[in-house]
Amino acid sequence: MGGGASRLVDDLVAEGYTDLTVFDLSSIALAVAKQRWGEHVDIARWIEGDITRAKFPMNRFDIWHDRAVFHFLTDPANRHAYVERVISAVRPGGHVIVATFADDG
């Protein structure tokens, strides 16, 4: 979540991971990563969307990695919507990694 132009997907592919999904609110950030992958762009699923409204298949993900998306959700209703997506989309026994930072940066 919030993968955008991050190189995390590059590192995961280099380590042999497959079946990857990159989700971001920004089409521009996703385009940067897609351009970097060129003809190999279909190495991952690239999804642009609002995490509070996104629809994911039940138990779809083994690992949910959040690059500070949750951190920027300040409205309690949006945080609740995010948590609902995590609970339904991550398979039982899966892992959730959420990166945040301090209020002072």
C-alpha positions in Angstrom: 0.0 0.0 0.0 1.4 3.4 -1.0 3.9 1.6 -3.2 3.9 4.2 -5.9 7.3 4.9 -7.3 9.0 2.9 -4.5 11.7 0.4 -5.5 10.4 -2.2 -3.0 8.8 -4.1 -5.8 12.2 -4.2 -7.6 13.9 -5.6 -4.5 11.1 -8.2 -4.0 11.4 -9.4 -7.6 15.2 -9.6 -7.2 14.7 -11.8 -4.2 12.4 -14.1 -6.2 9.0 -13.0 -5.0 6.1 -13.3 -7.5 2.4 -12.4 -7.4 3.0 -8.8 -6.3 0.5 -6.0 -6.2 1.5 -2.3 -6.0 -1.3 0.0 -4.8 -1.2 3.8 -4.6 -3.5 6.8 -4.7 -1.2 8.5 -7.3 -1.3 7.5 -10.9 1.8 9.6 -11.4 3.8 7.6 -8.8 2.6 4.3 -10.3 3.6 5.5 -13.8 7.1 6.2 -12.7 7.5 2.7 -11.4 5.8 1.2 -14.5 8.1 3.1 -16.8 11.1 1.8 -14.9 9.9 -1.7 -15.6 9.3 -1.1 -19.3 8.3 -4.2 -21.1 8.3 -6.2 -17.9 5.6 -4.0 -16.3 3.3 -7.0 -15.8 5.7 -8.3 -13.2 3.1 -6.9 -10.7 -0.5 -5.7 -10.6 -0.6 -1.9 -10.5 -3.7 -0.5 -8.8 -4.5 3.2 -8.5 -7.2 3.9 -5.8 -8.3 5.3 -2.5 -7.6 2.7 0.2 -10.7 3.7 2.1 -12.8 2.6 -0.9 -10.7 -0.1 -2.5 -12.2 -3.6 -3.0 -9.8 -6.5 -2.6 -10.6 -10.2 -2.9 -11.0 -12.0 0.5 -7.8 -13.5 1.9 -5.9 -12.3 -1.2 -2.6 -11.2 0.4 0.0 -13.1 2.4 1.8 -9.8 3.3 0.4 -6.3 3.5 3.1 -3.7 3.5 2.1 -0.1 4.1 4.5 2.7 3.4 2.8 5.3 5.7 -0.7 5.2 4.1 -2.4 4.5 7.5 -0.2 7.3 9.0 -1.9 9.9 6.8 -5.4 8.8 7.6 -6.4 11.2 10.3 -10.2 10.8 10.1 -11.4 7.9 12.4 -13.9 6.7 9.7 -11.0 6.4 7.2 -8.9 4.6 9.6 -11.7 2.2 10.3 -12.2 1.6 6.6 -8.5 0.9 6.2 -8.5 -1.7 9.0 -11.6 -3.4 7.5 -9.7 -3.7 4.2 -6.7 -5.2 6.0 -8.8 -7.7 7.9 -10.6 -9.0 4.8 -7.8 -8.9 2.3 -5.0 -10.5 4.4 -5.3 -14.3 4.6 -5.4 -15.9 8.1 -1.8 -16.3 9.3 -0.7 -13.5 7.0 1.5 -10.6 8.0 0.8 -6.8 8.2 3.7 -4.3 8.2 2.7 -0.7 8.8 5.3 2.1 8.6 4.7 5.4 10.3 6.8 8.2 11.7 6.6 10.7 14.6 4.4 13.7 14.5 7.5 15.9 14.4 8.8 14.0 11.3 
